[in-house]
Amino acid sequence: MTVSPTLPAPLPEYFGRTDDTKLLDLFAPDATIKDEGKVHQGAAEISEWLESVEARYHPRYRVIAAEQDGERATVTFVVSGTFPGSPATLRQNFVLTGNRIQRIETL
């Protein structure tokens, strides 16, 4: 898998992940994720979301574009996995706080 070198930290680790158990460290303690019409907030809910996504879809990512404006980044990527319509091109907005993810919203 190739990850764009232009991604701000910690997004290369997020998209290049191979072990979801270490992903929670990439998020701020009060982070929020909006995905598939649901909102997940805080470490417990985000951990549950990460495990659920991996178990249901076994996703793998290929970043194709990224734009950054201060603490905001919009990333376009191809995700493949065990879901109908795989592979799919998606976009996510990220809000970063330092080197941690504060918010993710799938567009």
MARMARDREN-689897 format. One line per field, with one value per residue: residue in one letter; x, y, z of N, C-alpha, C in turn; residue number from 0. Coordinates in Angstrom, 1 decimal. Atoms other than C-alpha are relative to their C-alpha. Layout:
<sites>
type: a;...
n.X: X;...
n.Y: Y;...
n.Z: Z;...
ca.X: X;...
ca.Y: Y;...
ca.Z: Z;...
c.X: X;...
c.Y: Y;...
c.Z: Z;...
seq: NUM;...
</sites>
This chain:
<sites>
type: m;t;v;s;p;t;l;p;a;p;l;p;e;y;f;g;r;t;d;d;t;k;l;l;d;l;f;a;p;d;a;t;i;k;d;e;g;k;v;h;q;g;a;a;e;i;s;e;w;l;e;s;v;e;a;r;y;h;p;r;y;r;v;i;a;a;e;q;d;g;e;r;a;t;v;t;f;v;v;s;g;t;f;p;g;s;p;a;t;l;r;q;n;f;v;l;t;g;n;r;i;q;r;i;e;t;l
n.X: 0.8;-0.7;0.6;-0.6;-0.9;0.5;1.0;-0.5;0.0;-0.3;0.7;-0.7;0.2;1.4;0.3;-0.9;0.1;0.0;0.4;1.0;-0.1;-0.9;0.6;0.6;-1.0;0.0;1.2;0.1;0.9;1.4;0.2;1.3;0.0;1.3;-0.2;1.2;1.2;0.0;-1.1;-0.8;-0.8;-0.8;-0.8;0.8;0.8;-0.9;-0.5;1.1;0.1;-1.1;0.1;1.1;-0.4;-1.0;0.7;1.0;-0.5;-1.4;-0.4;-1.3;0.1;-1.0;0.2;-0.2;-0.1;0.2;-0.1;0.0;0.2;-0.2;0.3;1.0;-0.5;1.0;-0.8;0.7;-0.7;0.7;0.1;0.5;0.3;1.0;1.3;0.6;-0.5;-1.5;-0.6;0.7;-0.7;0.7;-0.7;0.2;-0.6;-0.6;-0.4;-1.2;-0.5;-1.4;-0.1;1.1;1.2;1.1;1.3;0.0;1.3;0.1;0.9
n.Y: -1.2;-1.3;-1.1;-1.3;-0.6;-1.4;0.1;-0.4;1.0;1.4;0.6;1.1;1.1;0.3;0.7;1.1;0.9;1.5;0.5;-0.9;-0.2;-1.2;-1.2;-0.9;-1.0;-1.1;-0.9;-0.8;0.7;-0.4;0.0;0.4;0.5;0.1;0.9;0.8;-0.6;0.0;-0.8;0.7;-0.9;0.5;1.1;1.2;0.1;0.0;1.4;0.9;-0.2;0.5;1.5;0.4;-0.2;1.1;1.3;0.1;-0.4;0.3;-1.1;-0.4;-1.4;-0.6;-1.4;-0.5;-1.5;-0.6;-1.4;-0.5;-1.4;0.0;1.2;0.8;0.7;0.8;1.1;0.8;1.2;1.2;1.0;1.3;0.9;1.0;-0.7;-0.2;-1.1;-0.1;-1.2;-1.3;-1.2;-0.8;-1.2;-0.3;-1.2;0.3;-1.1;0.5;-0.8;0.5;1.2;0.9;-0.3;-0.5;0.3;0.6;0.0;0.6;-0.9
n.Z: 0.0;0.0;-0.7;0.5;-1.0;-0.3;-1.1;-1.3;-1.1;0.0;1.1;0.7;-0.8;0.1;1.3;0.2;-1.2;0.1;-1.4;-0.6;-1.4;-0.2;0.7;-1.0;-0.4;1.0;-0.2;-1.2;-0.9;0.2;1.5;0.5;1.4;0.6;1.1;0.3;-0.6;-1.5;-0.6;-1.0;-0.8;-1.1;0.3;0.0;1.2;1.2;0.0;0.5;1.4;0.8;0.0;0.8;1.4;0.4;0.0;1.1;1.3;0.3;0.9;0.4;0.5;0.9;0.0;1.4;-0.1;-1.3;0.0;-1.4;-0.3;-1.4;-0.7;0.8;1.2;0.8;0.7;0.9;0.0;0.5;-1.0;0.5;-1.1;0.2;0.0;1.3;0.7;-0.2;-0.7;0.1;-0.3;-1.0;-0.5;-1.5;-0.6;-1.3;-0.8;-0.8;-1.2;-0.2;0.8;-0.2;0.8;-0.9;0.7;1.3;0.6;1.4;0.9
ca.X: 0.0;1.2;0.4;0.9;3.9;1.9;-0.5;-0.1;0.7;-1.0;-2.8;-0.1;-0.4;-4.2;-4.4;-1.4;-2.6;-2.1;-3.1;-6.3;-5.5;-2.8;-5.1;-6.8;-3.6;-4.0;-7.2;-7.7;-9.5;-12.7;-12.5;-15.6;-16.2;-19.2;-19.5;-22.4;-24.9;-23.8;-21.6;-19.0;-17.4;-14.7;-12.3;-14.8;-17.1;-14.2;-12.6;-15.9;-16.2;-12.7;-13.2;-16.6;-15.3;-12.4;-14.6;-17.3;-15.3;-11.6;-10.8;-7.6;-6.8;-5.0;-4.8;-5.2;-5.4;-5.1;-5.6;-4.7;-5.8;-4.3;-5.7;-8.1;-7.4;-9.6;-8.4;-9.7;-9.0;-9.9;-11.1;-11.4;-12.8;-15.6;-18.5;-20.9;-19.5;-15.8;-13.6;-15.1;-13.7;-14.5;-13.6;-13.1;-12.6;-10.2;-9.7;-6.3;-5.1;-1.4;-0.6;-3.9;-7.2;-10.0;-12.7;-13.4;-16.4;-17.1;-18.5
ca.Y: 0.0;3.5;6.4;10.0;11.6;14.9;13.6;15.4;13.3;11.1;10.4;8.2;5.9;6.0;5.0;2.6;0.7;-3.0;-3.3;-1.6;-2.1;0.7;3.1;4.5;6.2;8.4;10.0;12.8;11.6;13.5;12.8;12.4;10.3;10.7;7.7;5.8;8.2;7.7;9.7;8.0;10.0;9.3;6.5;3.7;4.4;5.0;1.7;-0.1;1.6;0.7;-3.0;-3.1;-1.6;-4.1;-7.1;-6.2;-4.9;-5.8;-2.4;-1.5;2.0;3.7;7.5;9.3;13.0;15.1;18.8;20.6;23.9;24.4;21.8;20.5;17.9;16.4;13.0;11.2;7.5;4.1;1.6;-2.1;-4.8;-7.2;-4.8;-4.4;-2.2;-2.7;-0.9;2.5;6.0;8.0;11.4;12.2;15.5;15.3;17.9;17.5;18.7;18.5;15.0;13.5;13.2;15.3;14.6;12.5;13.0;10.8;13.0
ca.Z: 0.0;-0.8;1.4;0.1;1.8;1.9;4.6;8.0;11.1;12.2;8.9;7.3;10.3;10.1;6.4;6.6;9.6;10.0;13.7;14.8;18.4;18.1;16.2;19.3;20.2;17.1;18.4;20.9;24.1;23.2;19.4;17.3;14.2;11.9;9.6;8.0;9.5;13.1;15.5;17.7;20.5;23.0;23.3;24.1;21.2;18.7;19.8;19.2;15.8;14.7;15.7;14.0;10.7;10.6;11.5;9.0;6.1;6.4;4.8;3.0;1.9;-1.0;-0.6;-4.0;-2.9;0.1;0.8;4.1;5.5;8.9;11.2;8.6;6.0;3.3;2.0;-1.0;-1.0;-2.5;0.1;-0.7;1.5;2.0;1.4;-1.5;-4.2;-3.2;-4.1;-3.5;-3.6;-0.5;1.0;4.7;6.5;9.4;12.1;13.8;17.2;17.3;16.1;17.0;15.2;16.8;14.2;11.2;8.9;5.9;3.1
c.X: 0.9;-0.8;0.7;0.9;-0.5;-1.1;0.7;-0.1;-1.3;-0.7;0.7;-0.2;-1.5;-0.3;0.9;-0.1;-0.1;-0.5;-0.9;0.1;0.9;-0.6;-0.6;0.9;0.1;-1.1;0.2;-1.0;-1.5;-0.3;-1.4;0.1;-1.5;0.1;-1.3;-1.2;0.0;1.2;0.5;0.9;0.7;0.6;-0.8;-0.7;0.9;0.7;-1.0;-0.2;1.1;-0.1;-1.1;0.3;0.9;-0.7;-1.0;0.5;1.4;0.6;1.5;-0.1;1.1;-0.4;0.3;0.1;-0.2;0.2;0.0;-0.1;0.1;-0.2;-1.0;0.6;-1.1;0.8;-1.0;0.8;-0.9;0.1;-0.5;-0.2;-1.1;-1.4;-0.5;0.6;1.5;0.7;-0.9;0.9;-0.8;0.9;-0.3;0.6;0.6;0.3;1.1;0.3;1.3;0.2;-1.0;-1.3;-1.1;-1.3;0.2;-1.5;0.1;-1.0;-0.8
c.Y: 1.2;1.1;1.3;0.6;1.4;0.0;0.5;-1.1;0.2;-0.8;-1.1;-1.3;-0.5;-0.8;-1.2;-1.0;-1.5;-0.6;1.1;0.2;1.2;1.3;0.9;1.0;1.2;1.0;0.8;-0.7;0.3;0.0;-0.5;-0.5;-0.1;-0.9;-0.9;0.5;0.0;0.8;-0.9;0.9;-0.6;-1.3;-1.3;-0.2;-0.1;-1.4;-1.0;0.2;-0.6;-1.5;-0.4;0.2;-1.1;-1.3;-0.1;0.1;-0.4;1.0;0.1;1.2;0.3;1.5;0.5;1.5;0.4;1.5;0.4;1.5;0.2;-1.3;-0.9;-0.6;-0.7;-1.0;-0.8;-1.3;-1.1;-1.0;-1.3;-0.9;-0.9;0.7;0.1;1.2;0.3;-0.2;1.2;1.2;0.9;1.2;0.1;1.3;-0.4;1.4;-0.5;1.0;-0.5;-1.2;-1.0;0.4;0.4;-0.4;-0.6;0.1;-0.5;0.8;-0.9
c.Z: 0.0;0.6;-0.5;1.1;0.4;1.1;1.3;1.0;0.7;-1.2;-0.8;0.8;0.0;-1.2;-0.2;1.0;-0.4;1.3;0.6;1.5;0.4;-0.5;1.0;0.5;-0.9;0.2;1.3;1.0;-0.2;-1.5;-0.4;-1.4;-0.5;-1.2;-0.1;0.8;1.5;0.5;1.1;0.7;1.2;-0.3;-0.1;-1.3;-1.3;0.0;-0.5;-1.5;-0.8;-0.1;-0.9;-1.5;-0.4;-0.1;-1.1;-1.4;-0.4;-1.0;-0.2;-0.8;-1.0;-0.1;-1.5;0.0;1.4;-0.1;1.5;0.1;1.5;0.7;-0.7;-1.2;-0.6;-0.8;-0.8;-0.1;-0.6;1.2;-0.6;1.2;-0.3;0.2;-1.4;-0.7;0.1;-1.3;-0.2;0.3;0.9;0.3;1.5;0.3;1.3;0.6;0.9;1.1;0.3;-1.0;0.3;-0.8;1.0;-0.6;-1.3;-0.5;-1.4;-0.8;-0.9
seq: 0;1;2;3;4;5;6;7;8;9;10;11;12;13;14;15;16;17;18;19;20;21;22;23;24;25;26;27;28;29;30;31;32;33;34;35;36;37;38;39;40;41;42;43;44;45;46;47;48;49;50;51;52;53;54;55;56;57;58;59;60;61;62;63;64;65;66;67;68;69;70;71;72;73;74;75;76;77;78;79;80;81;82;83;84;85;86;87;88;89;90;91;92;93;94;95;96;97;98;99;100;101;102;103;104;105;106
</sites>
